[in-house]
Amino acid sequence: MRMRFLLARTLRSIPYWIYRAVRLLTRPPQRDLFPSSEMMESVRRILLIKFDALGDILMTSPAIRAIRRRFPVAEIHLLTQTGVAPLARFLPGMDAVESLPCGFLLRGGRRLRRALAWVPAPVRLRRARYDLILDFSGLFHSAAAAWIAGAPVRMGFYRHIPLGFFSTDGFGHFYTHEFALDENAHYADRMSRLAAAAGAAPDAGGWRLHLTGDLREAAARLLAENGIGEGGGPLVAVCPGAKWPPKRWSEAGFAGVVDLLQERGWRAVLLAGPDEKDLLDEMRRVCRTSPAAVWPPAPLGVLAALLEKADAFLGNDSGPMHMAAAVGTPVIALFGPTLPGRTGPRGSPFIPLYAGLECSPCPLYFTRDRCERGHNYCMDDFRLHDVAAAVELSIERRLPPRRARPAG
């Protein structure tokens, strides 16, 4: 175990030494200084880089829209990680979406194959001849991609970043202009600061996805295959998973809420990600009322269309939560180690359930499977009747007024 820990930290230290070498060959960036208007007027091709999770991409969509309005005739490309690219194609304002695998220094298995996929990337990025690059991630590989592409203006964030045995205050020598990242602001507002530095007016709207009719038809078929037709009571999409285990409420809690809702005559459909089959099986085992469950996971576009058909979404702070908001579905979400004011969805009705402990936000939730106290107090102590009441309130707000409802 000790050897594995040391090996992992050694691998994470590699970017530090690469960046230190690059610093000897490059000029430092201009910190907190906007590019000149002359630089911005000549922009014709733009690359936006976002190597982050699903929810992070959606929270960046207001900044992407702002860039599109600032450069209405420019060709805008998005470079993202492979798993997110299928959904990123439905973001408004994009001309093309490209992808590269990430995490080959952090995750086990297939590391070499992921790394080799980057070999042809430098040639492809240089040939594109971008005029402006905005790196919304601020990671080593995203900043390196910006530097490799070689645009005259390359913009990114600086902040403290741990790298194995070392740390750095950002990767500014990969950029021409670098800006501070306000960790206390909402994630969408942090991303919008970079768009503002490029001269874009703020976009205060929420997340949006442009879904096609084919996706909506596929979602309807998927629901019908699982016994859910167009008629019946309100439909609640329940997603008990999250990328990091400390952000998850218990399976028993979600199962209890599902039973309460279905006993009232409402319908629930359980959703899970590719690595959450055990979580879905445990939910179905614990539930008394046999809710519908979608497995294997639907493609991201079809999942978004399925969430659009739901009357409410119930889940943790997760990517599907943001997807539901992006298609206008009311969201009820449980927050523990993260803050609703920093990562909550925008663009749809939203009811956050938040314990608000003195240790929140937790800086360690993504480094372990359980809270260091031995009990995940911020997530485990939600009461199922309170959660069910929040779902009922959200749906009651969406239903027609009682006098306008059809009889029965």
N, C-alpha and C positions, 0 to 999 in steps of 0.2 A: 504493500500500500504506500509506504514511504517513497519507494522508487518511482511509482507511478505519479505521485504528487510532484516529485522533483522533475521528472521528465515533462510533465504538463507545464510547469512553470518555465522550464527551459525553452520549450517550444514557443510559449507566449512571449518570451524575451527576444526572440529573433527579430520581430519588427523594430524593436528599440535600436538594435545595432545597425540595421539597414538604414533607419532614419538618421542615426548619428553620422553615418557615412555620407548620406545625401546632403546633410547640412554643411559639410565641408566644401561641396561643389556648387551650392546654390545661394542665392541672395535671400535675406530674411524678408518676410512679407510686410506690407503696410498694415498696421493694426488699427482697426476702427476708423479707417479713412476710406471714403467712398471712391469708386472709380470716377474718372472725369466724364462729363457728359459726351465729349467727343468719342471716348471709348465705347459708350453705350449706343451711340447713334449708328455705329458701323456694324452692329451685331446682326447677323443673318442666320447663324446656326448655333443652337444652344444645347448643351448636355446637362441634364439634371441627374445627380447621383444620389441614390437612396438605398443603401445596403442594410435594410432593417426589417423588422417583422411586419406582419400584415397590418396590424393596427397603426403602426408608425407611418406606413405609407399613406393610409387614409387620413391620418391627422396632418399630413403634409399637403393634402390636396388643396386647401385654401391658398397656400403659398404658390402651388403650381398654377392655379387659376389666375393669381395675381401676375405671375410672370407672363402668362399668355396674353393678358390684357395690356401689359406693358410693351410686349413685342408681338403685335397682332399678326405680322406677316413673316415672322421668323419661323424656321423649322426647329421644333423642339423634340428632343429625344430624352427618354428616361432610361437610365442604367440601374438595374436592381438585381436582387438575388433571384436565383432560378425558381424557388418555390413560390414567390410572390408575383412573378411576372404574369401568370394567367389572369389575375385580377387587375393588375395595374393597367392592362390594356383597356379597361372600361372606365378609367379616369378621364374626365373631360379635359380637352386641350392638348392631348398628346398626338404627335405625328408618328412616333415609333417607340417601341419598348424593346430594349435589349437586356440580356441577363447574363450573369456569371455566377458560378457556385461560390459560396462563402463558408467560413467556419472550418477550413481544412487544418488550421492550427489549434482549434479548440475541441473538435469532436472526433471521436474514434471512428475508424472504418472509412474506407474510400477516400482517405486524405490525399493519396497520390493522384487519383483520378480527378479530384476537384482542383488540385494544384495545376495539373497539366492543362486543364481547360483555360487557364490564364495565359498559356504560352503564346497563342496567336493574338491575344487581346491588344498588346501594344501596337501592332501593325494596323489592326482594324481601327483603333481609336485615333491614331495619328492620321490615317487616311481620311477620316471624316472631316478634318479641318474645322473644328469648332471655334467660334469666336468668343464664346462665354461658357464657363462651366461653374455650376453651383453645386457644391458638395453638402448635402443636407445631413449626412451621417457623421462626418468628422472622425471616422475610423481610419486605421492605418491603410487598409486596402482600398477604401473609397478615396482617401487623399492621394494615394499612390496612383490610382487610376486617373485622377484629375491631372496630376503632374505628367503622367505618360502621354495623355492626350495632347498636352502642350498648347492649350488655347492662350491667347494673349492676356485674357482676364480669367483668373481662377479664384473662386471665393469659397471660403469655408469658415468653420467655427474653431475657437480655441477654448480648451478647458483642461482640467487635470485628468489624465488618463493613465491608469496602472497597466504595466506591461510586464507580466511575470515578476522577475526580481527587481524591476526598475519602474520608473514612471516618467511621464513627459507632460508638458503643458499644451500639447496639441502637436499638429503636424504642419505648422505654418510654412516651412520651407518648401512644401509641395504646392503652396498657393502663391498668388500675387497679392491678395487682400484677405485679411483674417479679422473675424469679429467675435466678440465675447458671447458666450451662451448663458442666458439667464436660466439657471436650473429651477428657480422658484416659479417661473411663469408656466402657463398652460403649454403643453407640447406644441400645439398648433401655433401659438404666438411666438414660441422660440423659432420655429421654422420660418415664420413670416418675417422675422428680422432679416434673414438673408435675402429674401425677395425684396424687402424695402431697401436694402443696400444696393440693389441693382436698379433702383428707381421705381419699383412697382408700388402702387397704392395698396393699402391694407385691404384684405378680403375678410370680412367678419362672418362670412357664411359657414355652414357646416360642411360635412363630408357629402359627396355626391358620386354616384356611379351611374353610367349610362348603359342600361341593360337592353338587350335586344329581345324581339318577340320570340325567337328560337329558345332563348334561355328561359323565358317565362313558360313556354309550352313544355320544356323539359322538366321544369320544377313541378308543374301541375301533374305530369305523368308520374313523377317520382312520388309525390304525395298519394296519388291514386293507387299506385302499386303497394303502398303501405297502409291502405285502408282509409285514407283521408280524402274525401271528396269536397266539392264546393259548398255543400250544405252543412248544417249542424251548428253547434255552438262555437264561440270564439276559439281561435287556434293560438296556442302559446308554444313558441319554439324555445326549448330548454337546452342549454349548452353548459354542462357541468364542468367542462375542462378549462384549462388555461396553460400557457406555456410553462410557467413556473409553479410547482406544487404548492408553495405557501400562499398563492393567490386563489386557491380553490376552496370553496365551501364543501362540506362533506356530501358524499353520495346519499347518505341517509337523509340529510336535510332536503336536498333537491327531490328525492323520492317522496318525502312527506308532503311537500308542496304540490307535486304532481298529483298525488292521490287526492288531496283536498280539492284541487281544481276540477279533476275529472269526476269526482263524486258530485260536484255541483252541476255537471252537465257540459263543462267545457272540454276541449280536446288539447292534448299535449303531444308534441313530437320531439323525441330526443335526438340530439345531434352530437357528433364527436369528431375529433381530428384523426389523422392517420395513425398516430401513436396512442390512441385512447380507447382501443377496443376493450381492454379490461375494465376501464371506467364505465363504458356503456353496458357491458355485461352485468356489472355490479348494480347499476341503476335498475336494469330490467329485473334482476333477481329480487331486489328489495321492494320494488313497487308492487302494491296490491292490485292496481287497476289496469295493468298491462298496457302501457302507453305505446304508441307507434315509435319506431326507432329507425333511423336511416343508417344503413351500413351495407357496403363500404361507403366511405365519405363521398359526397357529391363533389364534382369539380367546382372550383371556387365561384365561377360565374353562375352555375346552377344553384349553388348554395345561397348566393346573394338573392337570386330570384325567389327561392323558397322562403327566405327570411322576409322578403317583400310581401308575400302572401299571408304571413302571420299577423295576428292582431296585437301581439306583444312578444318581446324577447326577454327571457330570464336567463341570467348567467353571471359569470365572474367578469372581472376586468380582463378582457381578452380581445383577440382579433375579430371573432364573430360578433362581439358586442358592437364594435365600430362598423362592421359590415351592416348590421341591422340599422344603425343610425343612418348610414349612407343611402339606404333605400327607403327611409322615412318611417320605419317601424318603431313604435314606442319601446323604450329600453328600461328594464329594471335590472340593476347590476349591483353585485356585492363587492365592496372594496374593503381591504384590510391593510396590507403592507403598502398600498399605493393610495394616492389622494384623488378623489373625484375632481377636484379643482385643477389638477395637473394633467390627468389622462382621461377625464370623462368625455363622453361623446357629445358632439354638436350636430344640429340639423334635424333632430327628431325629439319628441317628448322624452324626458329622462328623469327617472326616479333613482337616485343613488341610495344604497344602504351602506352605512359607514360606521364602524365602531369608534373611531376617533381616539384611539389609545395614545398615551403620552409618547410611545416609541414610534409612532407613525409620522412620516413615512419611514419605512424600514430600509436602510442602505444595504442589507444583506440578503433580501428575500431571494435574489437570483443566484445565490451561491450555495444553497442547501435545500434539502427536501422538507425540513421542518424548522419552526422557530427555534432559536438557540435556547429559549426558556424551557423547551421540552413540551410546550403546549401552544398551539397556534391560536392564541386568544382572540386575535383580531378577526379571524374568520370562523372559528368553531362555535362562538357564542351567539350567533344569530338565531332567533327563534323562528320556527317554520311558520307559525301563524302570522307573525309580522311580515314575513316575506310574501306569503300568500295574499295578505291584505294589500300589499303594495301592487301586486299583479292585478288584483281585482280593481283597485282604484285606477290604474292605468287603462284598463279595458273599459271601465265605466265611463271614463272621460272620452273615449273614442266612439262609443256606441251612440246612436241617435238619441235625442231626448225621449223620455219614457212615453209622452203623449204621441210621438211620431212613430213609435215602434209598431210593427205589424202585430196583430193579435197572435198570442201563443208564443 
